[in-house]
Amino acid sequence: MDLEMVFNKLSLRTPAPDIPTARKLMSDFIKTVLTATKQGVKKVIRTQDDINNILLAPNYPLIRWRNDNEVEREERSFFRTLTSKAPFLIDITDRNIENSINLSDFKHQGEQASGLGHAFLLDALAMSVKSEPRWDCSRLELEVTRLDDNEHIVDEVVEVIHASSSNHIHENHVWIKNRIRTKIIDGLDLWNRKEELFPSLEFCEDVGKEMPSLASGNPNLQQIIKRLSEFEDYCKNWKSGSFNYDNLPCKVSPESETRLQQFEQELTIKCPDGVKRVFSLHVRMTPGAWRLHFSVELGPGKIIIGYIGPKIQ
């Protein structure tokens, strides 16, 4: 799946004070996008809807900027190539992503943030115009309220990969490289290439049971790839000492004593070395009710993946 860009419409919520400032903001934005595409990001920006009438400054909508002779011709031309065939967010036809969107509400600092939510679900690069200090960072926190499979309301905070300057593209270089390199077609492709993609991880045979159900574009697939990549990166730097949860970007939780007793049989899984281990440690797939259970008993540099699938009930 190609790495796409998704425009954060919130970053144009407040117009610039004047036209020269708006021109400078758009020029910086174009440079940021150009830097991203040079690293292999697809030359298309998904937008929430038609953004041509958004005001960049008083009496200066984006469409006027596109025809402004005071703006470099190359910048305007490049922007046209990005948006002339730009897919809107509503054009997403994958049913799994549509369901996740319909069952979730996304906010950034208390404001509705549909674009950032779509970027998260698509595992895409969120792009902003640096109109406010809050957009001057390479990662953004997103508040997610969703319905789980049992129709319970769940509140979570997740992270979105983001850029509003070329520096942010460079800061996210490793993530962009890994995201483009994998290009995993579907769950079966992931399972067949697991040793190639994640050489530091050991996979129990049970993990393969759910993989064929994951079609291309399934948000669970993208979350699994993201989590496994995080574990792989951690293992490469884990040379000695005990496993440190705090060095992973995702939240790690052990099962409660009650669940360990209730689901002892389901959580006891045979590993590739023939040993049966209890897989208490797990991370969530967000949004959704899937879990990834793992063990660190093999010590530095190796993590065993015991289970990936719906929460064990």
C-alpha positions in Angstrom: 0.0 0.0 0.0 1.5 3.4 -1.1 2.3 5.9 1.5 -0.1 8.8 1.0 -0.4 12.3 2.4 -3.5 13.6 4.1 -4.1 17.3 4.5 -4.9 18.6 8.0 -7.6 21.2 7.3 -7.4 22.4 10.9 -4.1 24.1 10.0 -6.0 26.5 7.7 -8.7 27.3 10.2 -7.3 30.7 11.0 -6.3 32.9 8.0 -2.9 34.6 8.0 -3.0 38.3 8.9 -2.0 39.4 5.4 -1.3 38.1 1.9 2.6 38.2 2.1 2.4 36.0 5.2 0.0 33.6 3.5 2.3 33.3 0.5 5.3 32.5 2.8 3.2 29.8 4.6 2.2 28.2 1.4 5.7 28.3 0.0 7.0 26.5 3.1 4.2 24.0 2.8 5.1 23.3 -0.8 8.8 22.8 0.2 7.7 20.3 2.9 5.6 18.3 0.5 8.4 18.3 -2.1 10.8 17.0 0.5 8.3 14.2 1.4 7.9 13.2 -2.3 11.6 13.1 -2.8 11.7 10.4 -0.1 9.2 8.3 -2.0 5.8 9.5 -0.6 3.1 9.4 -3.2 2.6 12.7 -5.1 -1.0 13.1 -4.0 -2.6 14.8 -1.1 -5.9 13.5 0.2 -8.2 16.3 1.3 -11.5 16.4 3.3 -13.2 18.2 0.5 -12.5 20.9 -2.0 -10.1 23.3 -0.3 -9.9 26.0 -3.0 -12.2 28.4 -1.2 -10.4 28.3 2.1 -9.2 31.7 3.1 -5.4 31.9 3.4 -5.7 35.6 4.4 -8.5 38.1 4.3 -9.9 38.2 0.7 -7.3 35.8 -0.4 -8.7 32.3 -0.9 -6.5 29.4 -1.9 -7.8 29.5 -5.5 -6.5 33.1 -5.7 -3.1 32.0 -4.5 -3.1 29.4 -7.3 -3.5 32.2 -9.8 -1.3 34.7 -8.1 1.6 35.9 -10.4 3.5 37.0 -7.3 3.8 33.4 -6.3 6.6 31.3 -8.0 5.2 29.5 -11.0 6.9 26.3 -10.0 5.2 26.3 -6.7 1.7 26.8 -8.2 2.4 24.2 -10.9 3.6 21.6 -8.3 0.5 22.2 -6.2 -1.8 21.7 -9.2 -0.1 18.3 -9.8 -0.8 17.3 -6.2 -4.4 18.3 -6.2 -5.7 18.0 -9.8 -6.5 14.3 -9.2 -6.5 14.4 -5.5 -8.8 11.8 -3.9 -11.1 13.2 -1.3 -11.3 11.4 2.1 -14.9 10.5 1.2 -13.6 8.5 -1.8 -12.2 5.8 0.5 -14.1 2.6 -0.5 -12.5 0.1 1.8 -15.4 -1.1 4.0 -13.2 -1.8 7.1 -11.8 1.8 7.0 -15.3 3.1 6.4 -16.6 1.2 9.5 -13.7 2.5 11.6 -14.5 6.1 10.5 -18.2 5.7 11.2 -17.6 4.3 14.7 -14.9 6.8 15.7 -14.6 10.5 16.6 -11.3 12.2 16.3 -10.2 15.4 18.1 -6.9 17.3 18.4 -6.7 19.6 21.5 -10.5 19.4 21.8 -11.3 20.2 18.1 -12.8 17.9 15.5 -9.9 16.6 13.4 -11.3 14.4 10.6 -8.2 14.7 8.4 -5.8 13.7 11.2 -8.1 10.7 12.0 -8.0 9.6 8.4 -4.3 9.9 8.4 -4.1 7.7 11.4 -6.4 5.0 9.9 -4.7 5.0 6.6 -1.2 5.0 8.3 -0.5 8.0 6.1 1.6 11.1 6.6 -0.5 14.1 8.0 0.5 17.4 6.4 -0.2 20.9 7.8 0.5 24.5 6.9 2.6 25.8 9.8 0.0 28.5 10.7 0.2 28.0 14.5 3.0 26.8 16.9 1.0 23.6 17.6 1.7 22.3 14.1 5.4 22.7 14.5 6.1 19.1 15.5 6.7 15.8 13.8 4.1 13.8 15.8 0.7 14.8 17.0 -1.6 13.4 19.7 -5.1 12.5 18.6 -8.0 11.9 21.0 -10.1 9.0 19.7 -13.6 8.1 21.0 -14.9 4.9 19.4 -17.3 2.0 19.8 -15.7 -1.3 20.3 -17.1 -4.7 19.1 -19.3 -4.9 22.2 -20.7 -1.4 21.5 -18.9 0.0 24.5 -17.5 3.6 24.3 -13.7 3.6 24.5 -11.5 6.7 24.8 -7.9 6.6 23.7 -5.0 8.9 22.8 -3.0 7.8 19.7 -0.1 9.3 17.8 -0.1 10.6 14.2 3.0 11.0 12.1 3.0 14.6 10.9 4.9 17.3 9.1 4.7 21.0 8.5 8.3 21.6 7.6 11.1 19.8 5.9 12.8 19.2 9.3 9.8 17.1 10.3 10.2 15.0 7.2 13.8 14.3 8.1 12.8 13.5 11.7 10.3 11.0 10.4 12.8 9.6 7.8 13.1 6.1 9.4 9.3 5.8 9.7 8.8 6.9 6.0 11.6 4.5 4.8 10.1 1.5 6.7 6.6 2.4 5.7 7.5 2.5 2.0 9.9 -0.4 2.1 7.4 -2.9 3.5 4.5 -2.4 0.9 2.7 -5.4 2.4 -0.2 -6.4 0.2 -2.4 -8.2 2.8 -2.2 -10.3 5.9 -1.1 -13.4 4.0 1.7 -11.5 2.4 2.8 -10.3 5.8 2.8 -13.8 7.2 4.8 -15.2 4.3 7.4 -12.4 4.5 7.6 -12.2 8.3 11.3 -13.5 8.6 12.4 -11.0 5.9 10.6 -8.0 7.4 11.0 -8.7 11.1 14.1 -10.8 11.6 14.3 -10.0 15.3 10.9 -11.4 16.0 9.8 -15.0 16.6 6.3 -15.9 15.6 4.2 -18.7 17.1 2.2 -20.7 14.6 -1.1 -19.6 16.1 -0.4 -16.0 14.9 -0.9 -17.2 11.3 -4.5 -18.1 11.9 -5.9 -14.6 11.6 -3.6 -13.2 8.9 -5.5 -14.5 5.8 -8.6 -12.5 6.9 -6.7 -9.2 6.6 -7.3 -7.7 3.2 -5.3 -4.8 1.7 -6.5 -1.5 3.3 -7.7 -3.1 6.5 -6.9 -0.7 9.3 -6.0 -3.7 11.6 -3.4 -4.7 9.0 -1.8 -1.3 9.1 -1.8 -1.3 12.9 -0.2 -4.7 13.0 2.6 -3.6 10.6 3.1 -0.5 12.7 3.4 -2.5 16.0 5.6 -5.2 14.6 7.9 -2.5 13.1 8.1 -0.8 16.5 9.1 -4.1 18.1 11.7 -4.8 15.4 13.2 -1.4 15.9 13.3 -1.9 19.7 15.0 -5.3 19.3 17.8 -3.8 17.2 18.7 -1.4 20.0 18.1 -3.9 22.8 21.6 -5.2 23.4 21.6 -5.9 27.1 19.5 -5.6 30.3 15.8 -6.2 30.8 13.0 -5.2 28.6 11.9 -1.6 29.2 8.3 -0.9 28.3 8.9 2.9 28.3 11.2 2.7 25.3 8.3 1.5 23.1 6.0 4.2 21.5 2.9 2.0 22.2 1.4 1.3 25.6 2.2 -2.2 26.9 -0.1 -3.8 29.5 -0.1 -7.2 31.3 -3.3 -9.2 31.7 -5.0 -8.8 35.1 -4.8 -11.8 37.5 -8.5 -12.4 36.9 -8.1 -12.7 33.1 -5.0 -14.8 33.6 -7.0 -17.3 35.6 -10.0 -17.1 33.4 -8.1 -17.5 30.1 -5.0 -19.4 31.2 -5.5 -22.0 28.5 -6.0 -19.5 25.6 -3.0 -17.4 26.8 -0.7 -20.4 27.0 0.8 -20.8 23.5 3.4 -23.1 22.1 6.4 -21.2 20.8 8.8 -22.1 17.9 11.3 -23.7 20.4 8.6 -26.1 21.6 8.2 -24.4 24.9 4.6 -23.4 26.0 4.6 -19.9 27.5 1.9 -17.7 29.0 1.5 -14.5 26.9 0.3 -11.9 29.4 2.0 -8.8 27.9 0.0 -7.2 25.1 -0.6 -4.0 23.1 -3.8 -2.8 21.5 -4.7 -2.1 17.9 -6.4 1.2 17.7 -9.2 1.8 16.8 -10.6 -1.7 17.2 -10.6 -4.6 19.6 -7.6 -6.5 18.3 -4.6 -7.3 20.5 -1.0 -8.4 20.0 0.4 -10.6 22.8 4.1 -11.1 23.1 6.9 -12.5 25.4 10.3 -11.2 26.2 11.6 -14.4 27.8 14.3 -15.0 25.1 16.1 -11.9 26.4 17.9 -9.0 24.7 17.3 -8.7 20.9 14.4 -11.1 20.6 10.7 -10.9 21.1 8.2 -13.7 20.6 4.9 -12.8 19.1 2.3 -15.3 20.5 -1.1 -14.0 19.3 -2.6 -11.4 17.0 -6.3 -11.1 16.7 -9.5 -10.1 18.5 -9.4 -9.6 22.2 -9.6 -13.0 23.9 -13.0 -13.4 25.3 
